[in-house]
């Protein structure tokens, strides 16, 4: 009678505990009844990031900005119209009335300036050298540097520096895109891991719930011990708590992934954020592996085309041009100017090329400008400074190149280690499944206990979650390898 009372008390206690838990469990079972799911693969995700993400679109603006720098530098070679008017009148006397207009045209290849002017001057006290025919004086001439500024000057230096800045901007663009894709890849595989963990825990909860319902019915019929019902309920409740936590982590991972999803069009409007629907799930079986040939290709590409190396190369080219310009400043400034002169015809007469005042060899104006600092301390100091920067840059490039190669090799080593761990983990999961099946068969024959079944099943779920973790780490390691090589993820 005492045994019957104890069993009845255990059964009643279990039923009372079940009543408090049944409502939340039924809601959980309803929540786990999933609508048709849509797979969002990693490749589609990367493509969406490349097309619409604001940082990727911002990266495209870097090259355009550099192009505008070149345009500004070319502005130093734009032709210029000018006009200067100066008049003085005092005590009813016209001292002078001077007006000069003209066009100045810089010539890009040799630093030559072509200049065309028209002077029309008059006045009682006009300087004799400024006297011109009443109809005005026209001049066409050139100014040529034959010392400093012959091969390179400040304008050409600025232009070439701006043209090389395009390579700098392109390297920055690639680096920003690679960083964005790397962050996106890590976020995607975090989402994958959260989804797999949620899916496995949900399956475990469903099995525990199903087992509890069956044992409960058997206990009510007297075919099972009430204590087995209590143990089954505890297992189901424990997995329900795990499922709720996994669901929270999955929702948060989905939110983090949504920060990379944007929509845009060609109208120039700002991109709009996109929410990720709950029915969208990551790809089930991660694919892609990196072979030795691909690794060698990435390694050689990293040693030559890594954005950091491209930036240092462009900076070195800029310093080489700057050094050439600074060397030119050590030369004396000698500028030759020559102009042909001609009287401007009046309105009622045509131009006579045979006229004494026409453009003839004897009608000219020439000049020579010479400047030479005695010590050149400023120029020599600046030149030495540029040379030191070049040496520093060469040393930095050597160290950066070595760091890049070692980084790629390190990422490859981690990837291969994860491959081995993943193979072992897959075998471990398969062995645990066999062990669970054997334990289930023993339980069906009455040779095992519910405790052992739950233990085997919990261990299997833990091993499957660990396998999903290794798969996520492996895919992140692939992304890290591409990022270390300075190559866009998935590019061939």
GIGI-V782781 format. One record per pair of residues at least 6 apart in sequence whose C-alpha atoms are under 6 Angstrom apart, sorted by the first residue. I is the first residue (numbers start at 1). J is the second residue. Records with the same first field share a line. If there is no record, write none. Layout:
I->J  J
This chain:
10->226
11->226
14->230
37->279  280
38->280
39->280  281  282  283
40->281  282
41->282  283
52->262  263  264
53->262
56->177
59->173
62->169
63->169  170
66->166
69->162
70->162  163
73->159
77->106
79->104  105
80->103  104
81->102  103
82->101  102
83->100  101
84->99  100
85->98  99
86->97  98
87->96  97
88->95  96
89->95
94->123  124
95->123  124  125
96->122  123  126
97->121  122  123
98->121
99->119  120
100->118  119
101->117  118
102->116  117  118
103->115  116
104->114  115
105->113  114
106->113
107->113
112->143  144
113->142  143
114->141  142
115->140  141  142
116->139  140
117->138  139
118->137  138
119->136  137
120->136
135->344  346
136->344
137->342  343  344
138->341  342
139->339  340  341
140->339  340
141->338  339
142->337  338
143->336  337
144->335  336
145->334  335
146->334
147->332  333  334
148->328  329  331  332  333
161->318
168->311
171->307  311
175->307
178->488
186->476
187->257
189->472
191->253
192->282
193->468
194->250
195->250
197->465
198->246
201->243
202->243
205->236  239
208->236
209->236
212->232  233
215->229
216->229
218->224
219->225  226
258->275  276
261->274
262->271  272  273  274
263->271  272
264->271
298->485
302->485
306->486
326->383
332->371  372
333->370  371
334->369  370
335->368  369
336->367  368
337->366  367
338->365  366
339->364  365
340->359  363  364
341->359  363  364
342->357  358  359
343->357
345->351
407->484
408->481  484  485
411->481
415->477
418->474
425->467
432->460
436->456
442->448
482->489
